[in-house]
């Protein structure tokens, strides 16, 4: 098969041959052409036409094969693009996986630390559990306690098995807490005062452990140093029978007080305010007087405000302003004299003494009225400031007493704790008095500010009504003129040479 390259080469040779033949023939004899040259020319032309045809065929073949190749190339390029997208997606997944793996590792490390910490707490709980149980209870919990202690020491156990043992023991102790509420009974062994071992049943009622032997002997169980089995102190008579019935049936009345009255005494002392007061030391008396003064002021002021609130009459105030607006000041003053409303009385007093200056009269009347409202507030403020200082003084004196004992005889630790108790009680009482007094103090001040604001507003309204009414304005102007005249007369009395000019050393 002739290739495209060889066809083009033959066509070029034929064209060169034809061109050479035309160049060598005489121009004057076109009809007389050498037969060999003509034959070669015709052969070359035929070859040329044949080559052109083959060239056209090759072009058609190329055109026919170009489209599938382009399509295949496009398909391959699309595949490459898709593979790149898939590669980017895989890379993102790898990066996200690496980040998530790091997060998971950190979380696993945190959980491992938490488990280690919890395991340490559970191990410590198991080791100190014996100190938290009652008399004889270790006969029931000895085996679980031993397993929980060995869980950490046994290296053959997996972390899951070790944690399972510890949680099992913890669940058992939680169940014990619910069983202890209201009393708990369990079978066990005890020893009597003669050293004989007794089989029987225990009953835990709070801190008290009772025991009833199978033989019928009953008594109080107490712990023995160095022995798991407790010692039973046998009781005689009806007392032993009551204890035996209580232990056997789980119902009944506890017939004794093993604390010998100590529990009742502690309860009374803990809840007796007189005992707490005495423990506070001598500084409690000034605190008591301050508290009484504060309570007295608060009660008196609350009753005063309640009484003043009962006397308030918005209708009377409105009627007073109506009369002032009409210019009938005498009627307004008469209304104020018959009213018990503090605001109306204040305005009436100012209106009645308006001769010099209505503004000054209002200020004086408001000051006189507010003085009644502020009575006792200074005492309450003093109590709020003084009570914490007295408590601090009690703290200092109590600590001084404690340190004096520390520096001297240490044989009585109760004296040391007594001084600390005195310091804390005095401080607590001082703070309580100040805090309790602060709340009504702020409330009273708020009420005083409210009535003061109301009086100021009413005073401004009164001044506006008097100044805008013709008759009232004339009266106000006349009062101002009289005030100016009196001021000028007073000035002349003080300085008789006022208004004259003198010259020293002149003629």
Secondary structure, DSSP 8 states (H G I E B T S, - for coil): ---HHHHHHHHHHHHHHHHHHHHHS-TT-SS---HHHHHHHHHHHHHHHHHHHHHHHHHHHHHHHHHHHHHHHHHHHHHHHHHHHHHHHHHHHHHHHHHHHHHHHHHHHHHHHHHHHHHHHHHHHHHTGGGGS-TTTHHHHHHHHHHHHHHHH-TTS-HHHHHHHHHHHHHHHHHHHHHHTT-EEEEEEEE-TT--EEEEEEEEETTEEEEEETTS-EEEEEEETTEEEEEEEE--THHHHHHHHHHHHS-S-----TTTTHHHHHHHHHH-HHHHHHHT-THHHHHHHHHHHHHHHHHHHHHHHHHHHHH--HHHHHHHHHHHHHT-HHHHHHHHHH---HHHHHHHHHHHT-SS-HHHHHHHHHHHHHHHHTTTHHHHHHHHHHHHHHHHHHHHHHHHHHHHHHHS--S-HHHHHHHHHHHHHHHHHHHHHHHHHHHHHHHHHHHHHHHHHHHHHHHHHHHHHHHHSHHHHHHHHHHHHHHHHHHHHHHHHH-TTTT----TT--
